[in-house]
Amino acid sequence: MSSMAIDGLASGLNTTELINGLMQIEAAPQVLLKRKSTETTNLISALQALNTKVASLGTNAAKAAKAPSWDIHKVASSSSAATATVAGGAAAGTLEFAVDRLSAGQVSMVNLDLEAGGTDLGTPPTLSVLRNGKIYTIPASGDLDVIAAAINKAKDLGLSAVKVRVSNGVAGGEPEYRLQLSGISGEANSFNLYAGDAEGRGYVTVDSNGVATETAIDPGIDRVAHGIGSIASDDPAKPLVVATDAQITLWPSAGATNPLQLTSATNTFAGVMAGVDVTVKAQTDAAPVVLTVLPDGDAIRKLVSDVIGSVGVVLSDIASRAAATTTTATDGRPVVSGGLFSGDSAVRFLADNVRSAVTLPVDGRSPSALGINIDRSGAISFDQAAFDAAMAEDAEGTQAMAMAIALRVADVAKTASDPIDGTVTKKIESQQSMVRNLGEQIANWDRRLEQRRAGLERTYAALEVTLSGMQAQMSWLTSQLATLPKIDTGKS
């Protein structure tokens, strides 16, 4: 509910301004609480950002501290006829091979004359596909579009079907269509199409005497009129494309009488070398493909550089938030203010521990031998050339030393940023508790100041009423005095 008042009708005072001035004095403790709450909130944000950076440092360091992380290889192919990918467990080595052929899926075109050859295929007819020793039955009408849709819907079948126009018709007749079937690659995935189902239902043979006989599927007999075959071939059972495995010959330059050959249903040969998968793209006519597997120096170097880079991010963040700033007061005096992390022992200890973990010797050997250096300001840097030289001289010893340093850094990071009992995590939680407490105190002050303002408003309102009454009495007395007769004292 709002109210309207006019200041100083009786007293002539600006009571609103007077009350506001008194309330500023009364609210001074709350102002300090709000300032403290803002500063603490800013500190929490800074600590959370630092904690995120420390956690990232811990992740990179923990990765570099594990031996499997150093098992990084790269593979190069001498020819575009084949590519290769490398995974964990690979070892340095070389492999030569020729690409004899690529894998292919069977492609066949079928002229489905379902009423030829003295057969009655039923209504609707039933078709069966024999693939990889398994029979798949497809009930469908005689319409090619419906049959194609039924085949495409049968996901386990491993075939795709499409209706293809093969002629425009003769003398204005209807165009001729056939059903094209495409299978997945690999010799084992070749297929045959039959009329009827596995028990003979839907395929009835009628002899010269009109006797009908149901016959089960015989893989040796093609029971679709005009067969599954090439439109350009007299052999109705010949596919347009034969299902084929990809094949490579290992070390063809050796000229072995019985060369080593590998086949694959797809164009990818998994595990040809330990941790290496090969994908063939084209046949090789002349020079064979040579694969070379080597340690990936760039990736290994990145393991260490990521750790040192994360160390730099953490130390830079701490330094920037601890640095003092200088401003100028209204009277021209310089004012020096500390950073958010100034005087924070927990953050200072974290910075010291990170530096120590990175720069202290390992078994009497300085990390500078690996290219890890510290300057006068305490900044950490990484010399990639020095690291590469150390790896070239003693890869095993360099790896062991780098892993030891990374393990120390990971331990420091975990101690600080562990989500349950990390030192920085705990500090964040304590500061958040402080902000909640300050918020409660500020809310209590809001209620207290509201009551104080109401009291002042009542006091000054009562003052105005009292003064107004006194002014009324004064006016009455003045009027009464004015009515009194004048007394002639006889003095001129």
C-alpha positions in Angstrom: 0.0 0.0 0.0 1.4 3.4 -1.0 1.0 6.7 0.8 1.7 10.3 -0.1 3.0 12.9 2.3 4.0 16.5 2.0 7.2 17.4 3.9 7.3 20.2 6.6 3.8 21.6 6.4 4.2 22.7 10.0 8.0 22.6 10.6 9.2 23.7 7.2 11.7 20.8 7.3 12.5 18.4 4.4 11.7 15.4 6.5 12.2 12.9 3.7 15.7 14.1 3.0 16.4 14.2 6.8 15.1 10.6 7.3 17.1 9.4 4.3 20.3 10.9 5.7 19.6 9.3 9.1 19.0 5.9 7.3 22.3 6.1 5.5 24.0 6.3 8.9 21.8 3.5 10.2 22.6 1.3 7.2 26.4 1.7 7.3 26.9 -1.8 8.9 24.7 -3.3 6.2 26.8 -1.6 3.5 29.9 -3.2 4.9 28.2 -6.6 4.9 27.1 -6.2 1.2 30.6 -5.1 0.2 32.0 -8.2 2.0 29.5 -10.4 0.3 30.4 -9.0 -3.2 34.1 -9.5 -2.5 33.6 -13.0 -1.3 31.4 -13.8 -4.3 34.1 -12.5 -6.6 36.7 -14.6 -4.7 34.5 -17.7 -5.2 34.2 -17.1 -8.9 38.0 -16.8 -9.1 38.6 -19.9 -7.1 36.1 -21.9 -9.2 37.9 -20.8 -12.4 41.2 -21.7 -10.8 39.8 -25.1 -9.7 38.7 -25.8 -13.3 42.2 -25.1 -14.6 43.8 -27.2 -11.9 41.4 -30.1 -12.7 42.4 -29.8 -16.4 46.1 -29.9 -15.4 45.4 -33.0 -13.3 43.7 -34.7 -16.3 46.7 -34.0 -18.6 49.2 -35.0 -16.0 47.4 -38.2 -15.1 47.4 -39.1 -18.8 51.1 -38.4 -19.3 51.9 -40.4 -16.1 50.5 -43.7 -17.6 52.7 -45.9 -19.8 49.9 -46.8 -22.3 49.6 -43.1 -23.2 53.1 -43.2 -24.5 52.3 -46.2 -26.8 51.5 -43.9 -29.7 52.4 -44.8 -33.2 51.7 -43.4 -36.7 51.5 -45.3 -40.0 52.4 -44.1 -43.4 51.4 -45.7 -46.7 53.5 -45.5 -49.9 50.5 -45.7 -52.1 47.0 -44.3 -52.4 45.8 -47.9 -53.1 45.7 -48.5 -49.4 45.3 -46.5 -46.2 45.9 -47.6 -42.6 44.9 -46.6 -39.1 46.8 -47.4 -35.9 45.6 -48.0 -32.4 47.1 -48.9 -29.1 49.4 -51.9 -28.9 51.1 -51.1 -32.2 54.8 -51.6 -32.7 57.3 -50.1 -35.1 57.7 -52.1 -38.3 57.2 -52.4 -42.0 54.8 -54.4 -44.2 54.7 -54.8 -47.9 51.7 -56.1 -49.8 49.9 -56.1 -53.2 46.2 -55.5 -53.5 45.0 -58.3 -55.7 41.3 -57.4 -55.7 38.7 -55.4 -53.8 35.6 -56.8 -52.2 32.3 -56.6 -54.0 28.7 -57.4 -53.2 26.6 -59.5 -55.6 24.4 -57.6 -58.0 21.8 -59.6 -59.9 18.8 -58.6 -62.1 15.7 -60.8 -62.1 13.0 -61.1 -64.7 10.1 -62.2 -62.4 7.8 -64.1 -64.8 6.0 -65.8 -62.1 3.6 -67.8 -64.3 6.1 -69.4 -66.7 7.4 -72.9 -66.8 4.3 -74.8 -65.8 4.3 -73.4 -62.2 1.7 -72.0 -60.0 3.3 -69.7 -57.4 0.2 -69.0 -55.4 -1.6 -65.8 -54.6 0.2 -63.9 -53.4 3.4 -65.6 -54.6 6.2 -66.3 -52.1 9.9 -65.6 -52.7 12.8 -66.9 -50.8 16.5 -65.8 -50.6 19.2 -68.2 -49.7 22.2 -66.4 -48.3 25.1 -67.7 -46.3 23.3 -71.0 -45.7 20.1 -69.3 -44.3 16.7 -69.0 -46.1 14.7 -65.8 -45.8 11.1 -65.9 -47.0 9.5 -62.8 -48.5 5.7 -62.9 -49.0 4.7 -60.3 -51.6 2.4 -59.6 -54.5 3.5 -59.9 -58.1 4.1 -56.2 -58.4 7.8 -55.4 -58.5 7.4 -52.2 -56.4 5.8 -54.2 -53.6 8.4 -57.0 -53.8 11.3 -54.4 -53.8 9.7 -52.7 -50.7 9.3 -56.1 -48.9 13.0 -56.9 -49.6 14.2 -53.5 -48.5 12.1 -53.8 -45.3 13.7 -57.1 -44.3 16.8 -55.7 -42.6 18.3 -59.1 -41.7 18.2 -60.1 -45.4 21.3 -58.0 -46.2 19.9 -57.1 -49.7 18.6 -54.0 -51.3 16.2 -54.1 -54.3 15.1 -51.6 -56.9 12.9 -51.7 -60.0 14.9 -50.9 -63.2 13.5 -50.1 -66.6 15.4 -52.2 -69.2 13.4 -51.3 -72.3 10.8 -48.8 -73.6 8.5 -51.5 -75.0 7.9 -52.6 -78.5 5.6 -50.8 -80.9 4.1 -48.7 -78.2 3.9 -51.5 -75.7 4.5 -51.3 -72.0 8.0 -50.7 -70.8 9.8 -53.7 -69.5 11.1 -53.7 -65.9 13.3 -56.0 -63.9 14.2 -56.3 -60.3 17.8 -55.5 -59.4 19.1 -57.0 -56.2 22.3 -55.9 -54.5 24.0 -57.7 -51.6 26.6 -56.8 -49.0 30.3 -57.4 -49.9 32.0 -60.7 -49.4 32.0 -64.1 -51.0 30.1 -65.6 -48.2 27.3 -63.1 -48.8 26.4 -64.3 -52.3 22.7 -65.2 -52.7 20.2 -67.1 -54.8 16.5 -66.2 -55.3 13.8 -68.9 -55.3 10.1 -69.1 -55.8 8.2 -70.6 -52.9 9.3 -71.1 -49.3 11.6 -73.7 -47.7 8.7 -76.2 -47.3 7.6 -75.8 -50.9 4.5 -73.7 -50.2 3.9 -71.3 -52.9 5.8 -73.3 -55.6 3.8 -75.9 -57.3 5.0 -77.9 -60.4 2.3 -79.1 -62.7 3.1 -82.2 -64.9 1.7 -83.1 -68.3 -1.2 -84.9 -66.6 -2.1 -81.8 -64.7 -0.9 -83.2 -61.4 0.4 -80.4 -59.1 3.3 -81.1 -56.7 4.7 -78.8 -54.1 8.5 -78.8 -54.1 10.9 -77.6 -51.4 13.8 -75.4 -52.2 16.8 -77.1 -53.9 19.8 -74.9 -54.0 20.9 -76.5 -57.2 17.7 -75.6 -59.0 16.8 -72.1 -60.2 13.1 -71.7 -59.8 12.5 -68.1 -60.8 11.6 -67.9 -64.5 14.5 -66.5 -66.5 16.6 -66.8 -63.4 18.8 -64.4 -61.5 21.2 -63.2 -64.1 22.7 -60.8 -66.5 20.4 -59.3 -69.1 23.4 -59.6 -71.5 24.1 -63.2 -70.8 22.5 -66.4 -71.9 23.2 -67.9 -68.5 20.2 -66.8 -66.4 22.0 -67.7 -63.2 25.0 -65.5 -63.8 25.1 -62.4 -61.6 26.0 -59.0 -63.0 28.6 -58.6 -60.2 29.9 -61.6 -58.3 30.2 -61.4 -54.6 33.9 -61.3 -53.9 36.3 -61.0 -50.9 39.1 -58.5 -51.0 42.5 -60.1 -51.2 46.1 -58.9 -50.5 49.4 -60.8 -51.1 52.0 -60.2 -48.4 55.6 -59.4 -49.5 55.1 -60.1 -53.2 58.6 -58.9 -53.9 59.9 -62.1 -52.2 58.6 -64.1 -55.2 57.4 -67.0 -53.0 55.9 -70.0 -54.8 53.1 -70.1 -52.3 52.7 -66.5 -51.3 50.9 -65.5 -48.1 47.5 -64.1 -49.0 44.8 -62.6 -46.8 41.1 -62.2 -47.7 38.4 -60.0 -46.1 34.7 -59.7 -46.8 35.1 -56.0 -46.7 37.9 -53.8 -48.0 39.2 -53.4 -44.5 41.7 -55.9 -43.1 41.7 -55.7 -39.3 44.8 -56.3 -37.3 47.1 -57.0 -40.2 49.9 -55.8 -37.9 49.4 -55.4 -34.2 47.1 -52.5 -33.7 47.0 -51.7 -37.4 44.0 -51.9 -39.7 44.4 -51.7 -43.5 41.7 -50.4 -45.9 42.4 -51.1 -49.6 41.2 -48.6 -52.2 42.4 -50.0 -55.5 44.3 -52.9 -57.1 48.1 -52.5 -57.4 49.4 -53.3 -60.8 53.1 -52.5 -60.4 54.8 -51.4 -57.1 53.3 -52.9 -54.0 52.1 -50.9 -51.0 54.6 -50.4 -48.2 53.2 -49.6 -44.7 55.6 -48.1 -42.2 54.7 -47.9 -38.5 56.8 -45.5 -36.3 56.5 -43.9 -32.9 54.5 -40.7 -33.2 57.0 -38.1 -32.0 54.5 -35.2 -32.4 51.9 -36.9 -30.2 54.5 -38.0 -27.6 55.9 -34.5 -27.4 52.3 -33.2 -27.0 51.8 -35.3 -23.9 54.5 -33.3 -22.1 53.7 -30.0 -23.7 50.1 -30.3 -22.7 51.2 -30.8 -19.0 53.6 -27.8 -19.1 51.1 -25.7 -20.9 48.4 -26.4 -18.2 51.0 -25.6 -15.5 51.6 -22.3 -17.2 47.8 -21.6 -17.3 47.4 -22.3 -13.5 50.4 -20.3 -12.5 49.5 -17.4 -14.7 46.0 -17.3 -13.3 47.2 -17.3 -9.8 49.8 -14.6 -10.5 47.3 -12.3 -12.3 44.7 -12.5 -9.5 47.3 -12.0 -6.8 48.9 -8.9 -8.4 48.3 -5.6 -6.7 46.7 -2.7 -8.6 47.3 1.0 -8.2 44.5 3.6 -8.6 44.3 7.3 -7.9 42.1 8.7 -5.2 40.0 11.8 -5.6 42.6 13.8 -3.8 45.4 12.6 -6.1 46.9 10.1 -3.7 47.9 6.7 -5.2 45.9 3.8 -3.8 47.3 0.3 -3.9 44.9 -2.6 -3.7 45.7 -6.3 -3.4 44.4 -8.9 -5.8 41.7 -11.5 -5.0 44.4 -14.1 -4.2 46.7 -11.7 -2.2 47.5 -13.1 1.1 45.6 -16.4 0.4 47.9 -19.0 1.8 46.0 -22.0 0.2 46.5 -20.5 -3.3 50.1 -19.6 -2.6 50.9 -23.1 -1.4 49.2 -24.5 -4.5 51.4 -22.4 -6.8 54.5 -23.5 -4.8 53.6 -27.1 -4.9 52.9 -27.1 -8.7 56.3 -25.4 -9.3 58.1 -27.9 -7.1 56.4 -30.9 -8.8 57.6 -29.7 -12.2 61.1 -28.5 -11.4 62.5 -30.7 -8.7 65.0 -33.3 -9.8 64.1 -36.9 -10.6 66.7 -39.4 -9.3 69.2 -36.6 -9.3 68.5 -35.5 -12.8 67.1 -32.0 -13.5 63.9 -31.7 -15.6 65.8 -29.2 -17.7 67.3 -32.2 -19.4 63.8 -32.8 -20.9 63.5 -29.1 -21.9 61.4 -28.2 -18.8 62.8 -24.8 -17.5 61.9 -22.2 -14.9 62.9 -18.5 -15.2 63.5 -15.9 -12.5 59.8 -14.9 -12.3 58.9 -18.5 -11.6 57.3 -19.1 -15.1 57.7 -22.6 -16.5 58.5 -23.2 -20.2 59.0 -26.2 -22.4 61.8 -26.5 -25.0 60.6 -28.9 -27.6 63.9 -29.3 -29.4 65.6 -30.2 -26.1 62.9 -32.8 -25.5 63.3 -34.3 -28.9 67.0 -34.5 -28.4 66.5 -36.3 -25.1 64.1 -38.8 -26.7 66.5 -39.5 -29.5 69.3 -40.1 -27.1 67.4 -42.2 -24.5 63.7 -42.7 -25.3 63.1 -45.1 -22.4 64.9 -43.0 -19.7 63.2 -39.8 -21.0 59.8 -41.4 -20.9 60.4 -42.7 -17.3 61.5 -39.2 -16.1 58.6 -37.4 -17.8 56.1 -39.9 -16.3 57.6 -39.3 -12.8 57.2 -35.6 -13.2 53.7 -36.0 -14.6 52.7 -38.2 -11.6 53.9 -35.6 -9.1 51.9 -32.9 -10.9 48.8 -35.1 -11.0 49.1 -35.7 -7.3 49.3 -32.0 -6.5 46.4 -31.3 -8.8 44.2 -34.0 -7.2 45.1 -32.7 -3.7 43.9 -29.3 -4.7 40.9 -29.9 -7.0 39.4 -33.2 -5.8 35.7 -32.7 -5.9 35.2 -34.1 -2.4 38.2 -33.1 -0.3 40.4 -30.9 -2.5 41.9 -27.9 -0.7 40.6 -25.5 -3.3 37.3 -27.2 -3.3 37.0 -27.0 0.4 37.9 -23.3 0.3 35.2 -22.7 -2.2 32.7 -24.4 0.0 33.7 -22.4 3.0 33.4 -19.1 1.1 30.0 -20.2 -0.2 28.9 -20.8 3.4 30.2 -17.3 4.3 28.1 -15.8 1.5 25.0 -17.5 2.7 25.6 -16.3 6.2 26.2 -12.7 5.0 23.0 -13.0 3.0 21.1 -13.8 6.1 22.7 -10.9 8.0 21.9 -8.5 5.2 18.3 -9.8 5.1 18.0 -9.2 8.9 19.3 -5.7 8.4 16.7 -5.1 5.7 14.0 -5.9 8.2 15.7 -3.8 11.0 16.2 -0.8 8.7 12.6 -1.0 7.5 11.4 -0.9 11.1 13.8 2.0 11.8 12.5 4.0 8.8 8.9 3.4 9.9 9.8 4.7 13.4 11.5 7.8 12.1 8.5 8.5 9.8 6.1 8.2 12.7 8.3 10.4 14.9 8.5 13.2 12.3 4.8 12.8 11.5 4.0 13.3 15.2 6.4 16.3 15.3 4.5 17.9 12.4 1.2 17.3 14.2 2.5 18.8 17.4 3.9 21.8 15.7 0.7 22.2 13.7 -1.2 22.2 17.0 1.1 24.7 18.5 0.8 26.9 15.5 -2.9 26.8 15.8 -2.8 27.8 19.5 -0.4 30.6 18.6 -2.8 31.8 15.9 -5.7 31.7 18.4 -3.9 33.6 21.0 -2.8 36.2 18.5 -6.4 36.6 17.4 -7.6 36.9 21.0 -5.0 39.4 21.8 -6.0 41.4 18.8 -9.6 41.7 20.2 -8.6 43.1 23.5 -9.4 46.9 24.0 -6.6 49.3 23.9 -5.8 51.0 27.3 -5.2 54.6 27.2 -2.4 55.4 29.6 -2.7 59.1 29.1 0.7 59.4 27.8 1.0 61.2 24.6 
